[in-house]
Structure formats: structure tokens, C-alpha cells
Amino acid sequence: MMEANMGDVINLKRFKKRNEKEQSARQADANRARFGWTKAERALDERRKNRAGDLLDQHRLDQHKLDDGDAS
């Protein structure tokens, strides 16, 4: 027959914290799947858009320079 051994001692506070952290991670995964990009991905996309707009603005011709060229 098997003997009944006592189980390992468990710190309940740590167990609760670990359980809450795992549940929070599962919720975060579900939200990422549901809502799309992570914050880092959104920030990267925003920086890329700003950079592209800045490059476009650097190549833009000023309107008053065009007006001066037409007058002569």
C-alpha cells in the first residue's frame, strides 16, 4: 500500500501572485489578438509615418519661390 506523504509547503501569497500574473498575461494575449498591434508596433508605425512626411516636406517647393519664377 502507498503511504500518505505530506505535500510541499506552498506560500499562498506567491501562489496567488503567480496565478494573477498568468491570468493577466492570458488576458493581454487575448487583447493583443483582439485589438491588433502592440504599443511598440504603433509607436514604430507613427515614427515611420512622421519620417516619411518629413522627407516629403524637405523636397517640397515653396509656393513663393514658384510665384517669383513665373513673374520674370
Wavefront OBJ file of the C-alpha trace (Angstrom):
o trace
v 0.000 0.000 0.000
v 1.021 3.617 -0.578
v 1.891 5.831 2.287
v 0.263 9.213 2.624
v 3.023 11.822 2.442
v 2.631 15.458 3.299
v 2.812 17.782 0.324
v 5.284 20.559 -0.163
v 4.741 23.767 1.734
v 3.332 26.455 -0.528
v 3.472 30.173 0.105
v -0.101 31.198 -0.719
v 0.812 34.818 -1.337
v 3.316 33.780 -4.022
v 0.828 31.297 -5.456
v -1.854 33.995 -5.731
v 0.559 36.478 -7.297
v 1.792 33.917 -9.823
v -1.770 32.933 -10.669
v -2.833 36.578 -11.134
v 0.228 37.266 -13.295
v -0.533 34.277 -15.536
v -4.169 35.300 -15.826
v -3.122 38.853 -16.671
v -0.762 37.533 -19.355
v -3.575 35.434 -20.861
v -5.853 38.488 -20.902
v -3.117 40.561 -22.531
v -2.643 37.921 -25.235
v -6.368 37.893 -25.891
v -6.466 41.688 -26.101
v -3.497 41.777 -28.492
v -5.230 39.276 -30.732
v -8.469 41.220 -30.460
v -7.189 44.767 -30.886
v -4.165 44.293 -33.142
v -0.805 45.931 -32.729
v 1.218 46.279 -29.581
v 2.112 49.700 -28.248
v 5.652 49.340 -29.610
v 4.332 48.487 -33.079
v 2.013 51.509 -33.060
v 4.871 53.778 -31.951
v 7.154 52.409 -34.678
v 4.489 52.953 -37.328
v 3.929 56.512 -36.085
v 7.674 57.251 -36.257
v 7.830 55.843 -39.800
v 4.888 57.998 -40.904
v 6.449 61.111 -39.363
v 9.801 60.356 -41.012
v 8.168 59.848 -44.411
v 6.242 63.118 -44.015
v 9.421 64.956 -43.025
v 11.281 63.606 -46.064
v 8.420 64.663 -48.314
v 8.366 68.145 -46.765
v 12.108 68.519 -47.340
v 11.573 68.045 -51.090
v 8.585 70.377 -51.293
v 8.987 73.516 -53.357
v 7.942 76.705 -51.617
v 4.984 78.475 -53.201
v 6.560 81.957 -53.020
v 9.634 80.694 -54.918
v 7.360 79.405 -57.683
v 5.486 82.725 -57.815
v 8.776 84.660 -58.183
v 9.873 82.424 -61.066
v 6.626 82.963 -63.004
v 6.821 86.788 -62.809
v 10.013 87.117 -64.846
l 1 2 3 4 5 6 7 8 9 10 11 12 13 14 15 16 17 18 19 20 21 22 23 24 25 26 27 28 29 30 31 32 33 34 35 36 37 38 39 40 41 42 43 44 45 46 47 48 49 50 51 52 53 54 55 56 57 58 59 60 61 62 63 64 65 66 67 68 69 70 71 72
